[in-house]
Amino acid sequence: MLNLERLRTLDAVARHGSVSGAAEGLHVTTSAVSQQLAKLEREVGQRLLAKNGRGVRLTDAGFLLAEHAAAILAQVQRAQADIEAQRGQVVGEVRLAAFPTAARGLLPGTLTALRAGHPDLRVRTAEMEPEPGVRAVLRGDADLAIVLDWSNKRAPVPGGLERAHLLDDSADVALPAGHRFAGREAVDLADFADEEWVSWPEGEFCHDWLMFTLRSQGIEPRLGHFAGEHHTQLALVAAGFGVCVTPRLGRPQPEGVVFVPVRQQVRRHIYATWRGDAGRRPSVRAVVDALRAAAGPLGG
């Protein structure tokens, strides 16, 4: 009989495209993945992987078995969801991905409430930017992800996923304390047409949003520095190397930085998202409810 965990390993290699990617998705070592695959090859009596340059590829037999593995694992997941729903108990494990400021702003309260209300539920968390978080949910590497879009740049929901709104998070312009606009009650983005900006890295959804938003205000931004973490962005602002847009959720409060609201309010919308077939699980619903409760006082 084929071993389910070895099929799960083969499925992870097929989805991630590499042994190292599968190991990362399964939270095991590459050696453990290789050992599982070697045992699976002995079970089926055929080669499932072949060398491809420095990496590997699935053989024809590997592709065939990976297709069956994906179907078997999906059926197992549906069975687990149905059994959990039938029991109506919040038990087992939920894997939750959250982008950094959501992790900082929402997870401590969420996890504290879940530990108190559902002691038999284990929640594993990982920091992950929204787009990788969505991919992790689609691949089955995470059960839930906290994601975002912006009031003027919405993100589509991939097929097969559902989502729940958690909060609207306002953003301000972060300025060095000595900036000429630091004492204002509100600013327009157009006020900073000649400023140097600190931005999220190119290719990230928030970077694309910033470019879209500034250009819609007639600003062709001068990008001086790129940083994914708000702590780093604000450290650059404090040192006088530019200004940035920074949301309020999970925001640090460094010395030397002043936050001024944008007159035309800038908001990002924060959601929890999960696969549609997982919505029947009481444990997933309990995590979503706890996230909503933690988010309730934070919107604005």
C-alpha positions in Angstrom: 0.0 0.0 0.0 1.3 3.5 -0.9 2.4 5.6 2.1 0.3 8.8 2.4 3.2 10.9 3.7 5.4 9.8 0.8 2.6 10.7 -1.6 2.4 14.1 0.2 6.2 14.6 -0.4 5.9 13.7 -4.1 3.0 16.1 -4.4 5.0 18.9 -2.8 7.9 18.3 -5.3 5.4 18.5 -8.2 3.9 21.7 -6.8 7.1 23.5 -5.9 9.2 22.2 -8.8 12.2 21.3 -6.7 13.3 19.2 -3.7 14.4 22.3 -1.8 11.0 24.0 -2.5 9.2 20.9 -1.3 11.3 20.8 1.9 10.5 24.5 2.6 6.8 23.9 2.0 6.7 20.8 4.2 8.9 22.4 6.9 11.4 19.5 6.7 15.0 19.1 5.5 15.9 18.4 1.9 17.5 15.1 3.1 14.1 14.1 4.6 12.4 14.8 1.3 15.0 12.8 -0.6 14.7 9.9 1.8 10.9 9.8 1.4 11.1 9.9 -2.3 13.7 7.1 -2.4 11.3 4.9 -0.3 8.4 5.8 -2.6 10.4 4.7 -5.6 11.2 1.4 -4.0 7.5 1.0 -3.2 6.3 1.5 -6.8 9.4 -0.1 -8.4 10.0 2.8 -10.8 12.1 6.0 -11.0 10.0 9.0 -10.1 12.7 11.7 -10.4 15.5 12.3 -12.9 18.4 14.7 -12.8 17.8 18.0 -14.8 20.9 20.1 -14.7 21.5 21.0 -11.1 17.9 20.1 -10.2 15.5 17.3 -10.8 12.4 16.7 -12.8 9.6 14.2 -12.6 9.7 11.2 -14.9 6.6 10.1 -16.7 5.9 7.7 -13.9 6.5 10.5 -11.4 4.0 12.8 -13.2 1.4 10.0 -13.3 1.8 9.2 -9.6 1.9 12.9 -8.7 -1.5 13.5 -10.3 -3.0 10.6 -8.3 -1.3 11.9 -5.2 -2.9 15.4 -5.6 -6.3 13.8 -6.0 -5.8 11.5 -3.0 -4.6 14.3 -0.8 -7.5 16.5 -1.8 -9.9 13.7 -0.9 -8.2 13.2 2.4 -8.5 16.9 3.1 -12.2 16.9 2.3 -12.7 13.9 4.6 -10.8 15.6 7.4 -13.0 18.7 7.0 -16.2 16.7 7.0 -15.2 14.7 10.1 -14.2 17.9 11.9 -17.4 19.6 10.9 -19.4 16.6 12.0 -17.8 16.6 15.4 -18.2 20.4 15.6 -15.1 20.6 17.7 -12.2 23.1 17.4 -9.2 20.7 17.5 -6.2 19.8 15.4 -3.8 22.2 13.7 -4.3 25.3 11.6 -1.4 26.8 9.6 -1.7 30.6 9.3 0.4 32.9 7.1 0.5 36.6 7.7 2.4 39.5 6.2 4.8 41.2 8.8 2.7 44.1 10.0 -0.4 41.9 10.3 1.6 39.4 12.2 2.8 42.1 14.6 -0.6 43.8 14.9 -3.0 40.9 14.9 -1.4 37.6 15.9 -0.5 38.1 19.6 -4.2 38.9 20.4 -5.5 36.2 18.1 -3.3 33.5 19.5 -4.0 34.5 23.1 -7.7 34.3 22.5 -7.5 30.9 20.7 -5.3 29.4 23.5 -7.8 30.5 26.1 -10.9 29.5 24.2 -9.7 26.4 22.3 -6.9 24.7 24.2 -7.0 21.7 21.9 -6.3 23.7 18.8 -2.7 24.3 17.7 -2.0 27.3 15.4 1.3 27.4 13.5 2.2 30.8 12.1 4.6 32.0 9.5 5.4 35.5 8.2 4.7 35.7 4.5 3.9 38.5 2.1 0.4 38.5 0.7 1.1 37.0 -2.7 3.2 34.1 -1.4 0.6 33.6 1.3 -2.1 33.2 -1.3 0.1 30.7 -3.2 0.7 28.8 0.0 -3.1 28.5 0.6 -3.7 27.4 -3.0 -0.9 24.8 -2.7 -2.2 23.5 0.6 1.0 24.6 2.5 -1.2 27.0 4.6 -4.8 26.8 5.8 -5.3 30.5 6.1 -3.4 33.7 5.0 -3.8 37.3 6.0 -3.7 39.4 2.8 -4.4 42.9 1.7 -5.4 45.3 -1.1 -5.8 49.0 -1.3 -8.9 51.2 -1.6 -7.7 52.4 -5.1 -6.1 49.1 -6.2 -8.0 46.0 -5.5 -6.6 42.5 -5.7 -8.6 39.7 -7.3 -9.6 36.6 -5.3 -8.2 33.5 -7.1 -10.8 30.8 -7.9 -11.4 28.3 -5.1 -10.6 30.8 -2.3 -12.9 32.6 0.1 -12.1 35.5 2.2 -13.4 37.6 5.2 -12.8 41.3 5.7 -10.9 41.9 9.0 -10.3 45.7 9.0 -9.5 48.8 7.0 -6.1 50.2 7.9 -5.4 53.9 7.3 -1.9 55.0 6.1 0.0 58.2 6.8 3.1 59.9 5.3 6.1 59.3 7.5 8.4 62.4 7.6 11.7 63.2 9.3 11.0 65.1 12.5 12.6 68.2 11.1 10.7 68.2 7.8 8.9 71.4 6.8 5.5 69.6 6.8 6.0 67.8 10.1 3.7 70.2 11.9 0.8 70.0 9.5 -2.5 68.3 10.5 -2.8 66.7 7.1 -0.9 66.7 3.7 -1.6 65.9 0.1 0.6 63.4 -1.7 1.2 66.1 -4.3 3.0 68.1 -1.6 5.9 65.6 -2.0 6.3 65.8 -5.8 10.0 66.9 -5.3 10.8 64.5 -2.4 12.8 61.3 -2.5 10.8 58.3 -1.6 11.5 55.1 0.4 9.5 52.3 -1.3 8.7 48.7 -0.9 10.8 46.5 -3.2 10.0 46.4 -6.9 7.6 43.7 -7.9 5.7 43.7 -4.6 2.0 44.6 -4.7 2.5 47.5 -2.3 5.3 49.0 -4.5 3.1 48.8 -7.6 0.3 50.4 -5.5 2.6 53.3 -4.5 3.7 53.9 -8.1 0.1 53.8 -9.3 -1.1 56.2 -6.5 1.7 58.8 -6.9 1.4 58.8 -10.6 -2.4 59.3 -10.4 -1.5 62.5 -8.4 0.7 63.7 -11.2 3.9 62.7 -9.4 6.7 60.8 -11.1 8.4 59.6 -7.9 12.1 59.7 -7.2 12.8 56.4 -5.5 15.9 56.6 -3.4 15.7 53.4 -1.3 13.9 50.1 -1.3 13.0 48.1 1.9 10.4 45.5 2.6 10.2 46.0 6.3 8.6 49.1 7.8 11.2 49.2 10.5 13.9 49.7 7.8 11.8 52.2 5.9 11.2 54.3 9.0 14.9 54.2 10.0 15.8 55.6 6.6 13.1 58.3 7.0 14.4 59.2 10.5 17.9 59.6 9.1 16.6 62.1 6.6 16.8 59.9 3.4 13.3 60.4 2.2 9.6 60.0 3.0 7.3 57.0 2.8 3.7 56.0 3.1 3.2 53.8 6.1 0.0 52.1 7.4 -0.9 52.1 11.0 -1.4 48.4 11.8 1.7 47.0 13.6 3.6 50.2 13.0 6.7 50.9 15.0 7.1 54.3 16.6 10.8 55.3 16.1 12.3 58.5 17.4 12.9 61.1 14.7 9.8 60.3 12.6 6.5 62.2 12.4 3.3 60.6 10.9 1.0 63.0 9.1 -2.4 61.9 7.8 -3.1 62.1 4.0 -6.0 64.5 3.3 -7.5 62.2 0.7 -7.5 59.2 3.1 -5.4 56.3 2.0 -6.6 52.9 3.3 -5.6 49.3 2.8 -8.2 46.5 3.3 -7.0 43.5 5.2 -8.6 40.0 4.8 -8.3 36.4 5.9 -8.4 34.0 3.0 -8.8 30.2 2.8 -9.7 27.4 0.4 -13.4 27.0 0.0 -13.4 23.4 1.1 -11.7 24.3 4.3 -14.5 26.7 5.3 -16.4 23.8 6.9 -13.7 23.2 9.4 -14.7 24.5 12.9 -11.0 25.2 13.6 -10.7 27.4 10.5 -13.9 29.3 11.4 -12.6 29.7 15.0 -9.3 31.3 13.7 -11.2 33.7 11.4 -13.5 34.7 14.3 -10.5 35.3 16.6 -8.8 37.4 13.9 -12.0 39.5 13.5 -12.1 40.0 17.2 -8.5 41.1 17.4 -8.9 43.4 14.4 -12.1 45.1 15.7 -10.5 47.8 17.8 -7.7 48.5 15.3 -9.6 49.7 12.2 -9.4 53.3 11.1 
